[in-house]
Amino acid sequence: MIEITKEQLDAISDEEQTIIFLYTPFCGTCKLAKSMLEIVEKIIPSINIYTKDLNYIPEFAEKWKIENVPCLLIFEKGQIAEKIYAFHSIDYLYQKLKSFSTI
């Protein structure tokens, strides 16, 4: 996973598809969700998942109406296509994200 900067967040509208994992460092569920996403990245090595500590981007949390962490945002052409709060399983995440593979 790649830590994203505020400047990169501002440029999301230029991207076709972007996946961002939002978390807070003391959230136990976030740590579990991150572990699951790391496994998905190993299964789909061509996928790019960006991460950001939500504590450092309150303006984006408000703009995107983030209700909870962990949160996985899937952007299509700069617009939020899907927000995932319940990570369910590795297979669930794999099924959601396999279309983002560049292979």
N, C-alpha and C positions, 0 to 999 in steps of 0.2 A: 504494500500500500504506500501511496505517495502523499506526504503532508502537503497540503495546498495552502497558498498564501491568499491574503485578502485581494491582492491585485488579480490573481488568477480567478478568484471567485467572481470578480467584476467582469471578466472576459468570458464567462460561461456562455453567454448568448452567441458567441462566435463558433461554438462547438456543435457538431451534429448530435453526439451522444456523450453524456458525462454521468459518472456515478460518484456520489460523495457520501461517505460514511461520517455522520456526526456523532460525537461522543463527549463525555466528560471523564476526566481521569479517575475519579473516585467511584464511578458507577460499575458495580460488579457485573451487571447484565451487559454493559458495553464491552467489558473485557471478554466475556463469553462470545458476544456477537463478532468482535474483532477476530477471535480465534477461528470462528466458523468461516468468516470471509477470507482469512489467510489460507484456509484449506481450499476454498473455491478458487482462489488465485493460483494455487498449485495445480489444480485440475485444469484450469483455463489460463495458462501462462501469458497469453496475449491480451488479457483483460487489464484495464487500468482502473483501479479503484483509488480515489482520492480520499483523504481523511482530514478532519478539522475538529479541534477542540471547540465546542460550542461556546465555552466561556469567553473566547476571544473574538467572537463575531455576533454580539447581541443584535446588531442591526439586521443581519441576515436571518437570524432566528425569528425576528419579528416580521420581516419581509416575506419569508417563506412559511410563516405560521407554523413553526415547529412546536409540537405539543409535548414531546417527550424525547428522551434519548434511551437507547440508541435509535438512530434514525438513518435510514438509507434513502437517499434522494436519487431518483433517476430522471435526468434531464434529457429532453429531446428538443433540439434546436433552440436552446436557451429557456425553455419552459419546463416546469416540473410536470413530468408525465406520471410519476408515481412516488408515493412516500410509503416506506415500509417501516413499521415500528415492531412488528412481531416477526422474528427471524425464523421461527419454527424449527428448521433443520438445515443441515448442509445441502441435502437434496433440493429442498424448497428454494434456497438461494441459488443453487446451481441452475435450476430450471428458469428462474427469473433472469439470471445474468448471462446465460450461455449465448444469447443473441448478440452480446456485445463483443464477442470474440472476433478478432481480426483475421483469424485463420479460416 
